[in-house]
Amino acid sequence: SGEVEVPRSVTAVLGQDVVLPCRYRAQEQEEVVQVTWLKRVPGGQSAKVAVLDRWHGEHVQEPYGGRVLRHAGAAALEDSGIVLRN
């Protein structure tokens, strides 16, 4: 399988947008069709934030609507960074 590339840390400034980059280096014959972003919540569980799907588009969960966007310029799902607004 391929390899997911994310930065070790991301710096955010309160009140400004921040980009959370995520890139998948696919192996030959692999194709990315869906990416799911999760947020860790207290208790060790995860909450779904957004799903990026090749055929069904983008779906952002209600609590994050208008605040989570796909990073501009990311044409293929191999580059599935998101922007957290404000």
SEKOL-136351 format. One record per atom (N, C-alpha, C): residue number from 1; x, y, z; residue in three letters. Coordinates in steps of 0.1 Angstrom, whole numbers. Example, Ala and Ser with C-alpha at 12.3 -4.5 7.8 and 13.67 -1.06 7.14 Angstrom:
{1,{132,-57,78},ALA} {1,{123,-45,78},ALA} {1,{132,-33,78},ALA} {2,{128,-22,71},SER} {2,{137,-11,71},SER} {2,{129,0,79},SER} 
***
This chain:
{1,{8,-12,0},SER} {1,{0,0,0},SER} {1,{9,12,0},SER} {2,{3,24,-3},GLY} {2,{10,36,-4},GLY} {2,{13,42,10},GLY} {3,{16,55,10},GLU} {3,{20,61,23},GLU} {3,{13,75,24},GLU} {4,{7,77,36},VAL} {4,{1,90,39},VAL} {4,{11,100,44},VAL} {5,{12,112,39},GLU} {5,{21,122,43},GLU} {5,{14,134,49},GLU} {6,{17,136,62},VAL} {6,{11,147,69},VAL} {6,{22,154,77},VAL} {7,{22,167,80},PRO} {7,{32,173,87},PRO} {7,{31,168,102},PRO} {8,{43,168,109},ARG} {8,{43,164,123},ARG} {8,{35,174,131},ARG} {9,{35,187,128},SER} {9,{27,196,135},SER} {9,{22,207,126},SER} {10,{12,214,130},VAL} {10,{6,225,122},VAL} {10,{4,236,132},VAL} {11,{8,248,129},THR} {11,{6,260,137},THR} {11,{-7,268,133},THR} {12,{-15,271,142},ALA} {12,{-27,278,139},ALA} {12,{-27,291,147},ALA} {13,{-33,302,142},VAL} {13,{-35,314,149},VAL} {13,{-50,317,151},VAL} {14,{-54,319,163},LEU} {14,{-68,321,167},LEU} {14,{-74,332,158},LEU} {15,{-85,329,152},GLY} {15,{-92,339,143},GLY} {15,{-88,338,129},GLY} {16,{-78,330,125},GLN} {16,{-73,329,111},GLN} {16,{-75,315,106},GLN} {17,{-76,314,93},ASP} {17,{-77,301,86},ASP} {17,{-64,293,88},ASP} {18,{-66,280,89},VAL} {18,{-54,271,89},VAL} {18,{-56,259,79},VAL} {19,{-46,256,72},VAL} {19,{-46,244,63},VAL} {19,{-41,232,70},VAL} {20,{-48,221,69},LEU} {20,{-44,208,74},LEU} {20,{-41,200,62},LEU} {21,{-28,199,58},PRO} {21,{-24,191,46},PRO} {21,{-25,176,48},PRO} {22,{-28,169,38},CYS} {22,{-28,155,38},CYS} {22,{-26,150,24},CYS} {23,{-15,142,22},ARG} {23,{-12,137,8},ARG} {23,{-10,122,9},ARG} {24,{-15,115,-1},TYR} {24,{-13,100,-2},TYR} {24,{-5,97,-14},TYR} {25,{6,91,-11},ARG} {25,{15,86,-22},ARG} {25,{11,72,-26},ARG} {26,{3,71,-36},ALA} {26,{-2,58,-40},ALA} {26,{8,49,-47},ALA} {27,{6,36,-45},GLN} {27,{14,27,-52},GLN} {27,{9,25,-66},GLN} {28,{16,19,-75},GLU} {28,{11,16,-88},GLU} {28,{-2,8,-87},GLU} {29,{-11,11,-95},GLN} {29,{-25,5,-96},GLN} {29,{-34,9,-85},GLN} {30,{-30,18,-76},GLU} {30,{-39,22,-65},GLU} {30,{-46,35,-70},GLU} {31,{-58,36,-64},GLU} {31,{-66,48,-68},GLU} {31,{-74,52,-55},GLU} {32,{-73,65,-51},VAL} {32,{-80,70,-40},VAL} {32,{-94,74,-44},VAL} {33,{-104,68,-37},VAL} {33,{-118,71,-41},VAL} {33,{-125,78,-30},VAL} {34,{-120,78,-17},GLN} {34,{-127,84,-6},GLN} {34,{-117,87,5},GLN} {35,{-118,99,11},VAL} {35,{-110,103,22},VAL} {35,{-120,108,33},VAL} {36,{-117,103,45},THR} {36,{-125,107,57},THR} {36,{-117,115,67},THR} {37,{-121,127,71},TRP} {37,{-114,134,81},TRP} {37,{-121,132,94},TRP} {38,{-114,128,105},LEU} {38,{-120,126,118},LEU} {38,{-113,135,128},LEU} {39,{-121,138,139},LYS} {39,{-116,146,150},LYS} {39,{-116,138,162},LYS} {40,{-105,137,170},ARG} {40,{-105,130,182},ARG} {40,{-112,138,193},ARG} {41,{-121,131,200},VAL} {41,{-129,138,210},VAL} {41,{-125,131,224},VAL} {42,{-128,138,235},PRO} {42,{-125,132,248},PRO} {42,{-130,118,249},PRO} {43,{-122,110,256},GLY} {43,{-126,96,258},GLY} {43,{-120,86,247},GLY} {44,{-112,92,238},GLY} {44,{-105,84,228},GLY} {44,{-113,81,216},GLY} {45,{-125,86,215},GLN} {45,{-134,83,204},GLN} {45,{-131,93,193},GLN} {46,{-137,91,181},SER} {46,{-135,100,170},SER} {46,{-149,104,165},SER} {47,{-149,117,160},ALA} {47,{-161,122,154},ALA} {47,{-158,126,139},ALA} {48,{-167,122,130},LYS} {48,{-165,125,116},LYS} {48,{-167,140,114},LYS} {49,{-157,146,106},VAL} {49,{-157,160,103},VAL} {49,{-162,161,89},VAL} {50,{-155,154,79},ALA} {50,{-158,156,65},ALA} {50,{-154,143,58},ALA} {51,{-162,141,47},VAL} {51,{-159,130,37},VAL} {51,{-157,136,24},VAL} {52,{-146,133,17},LEU} {52,{-143,137,3},LEU} {52,{-144,124,-5},LEU} {53,{-153,124,-15},ASP} {53,{-156,112,-23},ASP} {53,{-155,116,-38},ASP} {54,{-148,107,-45},ARG} {54,{-146,110,-60},ARG} {54,{-160,111,-67},ARG} {55,{-169,103,-64},TRP} {55,{-182,103,-71},TRP} {55,{-193,111,-64},TRP} {56,{-193,112,-51},HIS} {56,{-204,118,-44},HIS} {56,{-200,132,-39},HIS} {57,{-188,137,-42},GLY} {57,{-184,150,-38},GLY} {57,{-180,151,-23},GLY} {58,{-181,163,-18},GLU} {58,{-177,166,-4},GLU} {58,{-190,166,5},GLU} {59,{-188,161,17},HIS} {59,{-199,162,27},HIS} {59,{-192,166,40},HIS} {60,{-196,177,46},VAL} {60,{-191,182,59},VAL} {60,{-202,180,69},VAL} {61,{-199,174,80},GLN} {61,{-209,172,91},GLN} {61,{-214,186,96},GLN} {62,{-227,186,100},GLU} {62,{-234,198,104},GLU} {62,{-226,207,114},GLU} {63,{-220,202,124},PRO} {63,{-213,212,133},PRO} {63,{-202,219,127},PRO} {64,{-197,214,115},TYR} {64,{-185,220,109},TYR} {64,{-189,227,96},TYR} {65,{-201,228,92},GLY} {65,{-206,234,80},GLY} {65,{-201,249,79},GLY} {66,{-196,252,67},GLY} {66,{-191,266,65},GLY} {66,{-177,269,72},GLY} {67,{-172,259,80},ARG} {67,{-159,261,86},ARG} {67,{-149,252,81},ARG} {68,{-153,241,74},VAL} {68,{-143,232,69},VAL} {68,{-145,231,54},VAL} {69,{-134,234,46},LEU} {69,{-135,234,32},LEU} {69,{-123,226,26},LEU} {70,{-125,221,14},ARG} {70,{-114,214,8},ARG} {70,{-104,224,4},ARG} {71,{-91,221,5},HIS} {71,{-80,230,2},HIS} {71,{-80,233,-13},HIS} {72,{-80,246,-16},ALA} {72,{-80,251,-30},ALA} {72,{-68,245,-38},ALA} {73,{-71,241,-50},GLY} {73,{-60,236,-59},GLY} {73,{-59,221,-57},GLY} {74,{-66,215,-48},ALA} {74,{-65,200,-47},ALA} {74,{-74,193,-56},ALA} {75,{-70,190,-68},ALA} {75,{-78,184,-78},ALA} {75,{-81,169,-75},ALA} {76,{-71,162,-72},ALA} {76,{-72,147,-70},ALA} {76,{-73,144,-55},ALA} {77,{-80,133,-52},LEU} {77,{-81,130,-38},LEU} {77,{-68,126,-31},LEU} {78,{-57,123,-39},GLU} {78,{-44,120,-34},GLU} {78,{-39,132,-26},GLU} {79,{-44,144,-29},ASP} {79,{-41,156,-21},ASP} {79,{-54,161,-15},ASP} {80,{-56,157,-2},SER} {80,{-69,159,4},SER} {80,{-68,168,16},SER} {81,{-60,178,15},GLY} {81,{-59,188,26},GLY} {81,{-73,195,28},GLY} {82,{-75,200,40},ILE} {82,{-87,208,43},ILE} {82,{-83,221,49},ILE} {83,{-92,231,49},VAL} {83,{-90,244,55},VAL} {83,{-100,245,66},VAL} {84,{-95,248,78},LEU} {84,{-104,252,89},LEU} {84,{-105,267,90},LEU} {85,{-117,272,88},ARG} {85,{-119,286,87},ARG} {85,{-120,292,101},ARG} {86,{-114,303,104},ASN} {86,{-115,311,116},ASN} {86,{-113,303,128},ASN} 
***
